[in-house]
Amino acid sequence: MTGRVTLVGGGPGREELLTVAAVRALGAADVVLYDRLAPHGRLAELAPDAELVDVGKQPGHHAMPQGEIEALLVAHALAGRHVVRLKGGDPYVFGRGGEEVLACHRAGVPVEVVPGVTSAVAVPGAAGIPLTHRGVSRLFTVVSGHAPLTDDELRHLAGLGGTVVVLMGVNTLPMLAAGLARHGMRASTPVAIVERGFRCDQRTTVADLGGIVTAAGLAGVESPAVIVVGDVVRLAHDGHADAVQLMERAAGFAGAAA
């Protein structure tokens, strides 16, 4: 008898941000395939009867290639098991959830998607940055920085206005900043990089577009991080200093480095 697959969005990493539906699916799982950025610290309690399989990816290293993950999902389901695929964020926001759903459909496996809190919205919020704000920004665009954006994409982003949110963009930050400036985004546009959102060591680095690469280098910024570009960054408050002061400090660092 064929089992089923549930793709579960685990949110930005904090267990408390799992939805009720996500907790319910984990509690009924026979097998859980989980990612590195998914909340997996207490999986043995949340999924007490399940086999737990780490299929997490790190930049430049995949514990299990995507094709093998899809084959494993299907194989377990065809063996009659309830398989939960636990992902960070939301399965359909750069989570390759669509590919896994298609793999299940091709194999005739029933599949359900449980949405999750996406880090594109939640992590900036954790740093006090609203993606929209009346009179400041009435739209936001979420892009993947996994690979450098094309000139056409950069031109479009620079001319669109509003807020730009970049996921997986630490390694391509120099190309992003240079490209946006090249296509007309003003150098004084504020930029924030929020590392390790919702963890105890969460950190925000703020500078303007012209100085963010230098500021990120001096701060030793690393993945996972969410990059926010736009005037909404000025509204942020880190609990100690206004974002404008942080920007001035970062600009001073950049000037000293130059």
C-alpha positions, 0 to 999 in steps of 0.5 A: 500500500502506497504511503504519502509524503508531506513537505513541511516548512520548518520556518527560519530555524526556531522551533517555536515558529513551527506551525501546528500543522507542521508539528502534527505531521512530524508526530505522525511521521514514519521517516523524516528527511531534514535539512541543515537549516530546519529546526531539528534539535528536538526531532526525536521528541517531535517525531518519536516513532520516525527514522531521522535522516540528515540530508542537509546541504551546506554551501559547496557540499551536499550530504545527498544530491537533490536527485537522491533525496527525491528518489528516497522520498519516493522509495519510502512512500512506495514502501507504505511509509509516511515521509516528512520532508522537513525544510527550513523556511517555506518549501516553495521559497528557494526550497526546491519543494516544487521539484520534490512535489513533481517527483512524487506526482510522477511516481503516483505518490500522494503529497501535501505541502505544509507552508512555513514561515519564510526567512525572507520576511521573518529574519529581517523582522527579527532584526527590526526591519519591516519590508514594507512601510507606509511612505517608504516602501510599498513593495518587496522583491525576493531573489536568490543570490546563490549565483550572480544575477544577470545584467538584465536582472540587476537593471530590473531590480535597480529600477523597481524600487521598494525593498530587495531581499536576497537569500543565499547571497553572501558569496555573491554580495560584491557582484550584487552591490556593484551591479545595482550601483552600475544600473543606477541605485544610489550609493547611499541606499542602506543595506543590512545583512542579518546573520543567523536569524533567530539564534542567540548569536544573531547579528546585523551588519549595516552600511550603505550600498557603496560600503557594504562589501567592505563592512561585511569583510571587516565584520567577517559576515558568513552564511546563513544570512539574509541581505536587505537593500532599501530605505526600510533598513533605516527603520531598524533598531538593534536594541542598542543604537539607531540604524543610522548610527550603525551605518555611519560607523560602518561607513567610517570602517569602510573609509579607514580600510580604503 
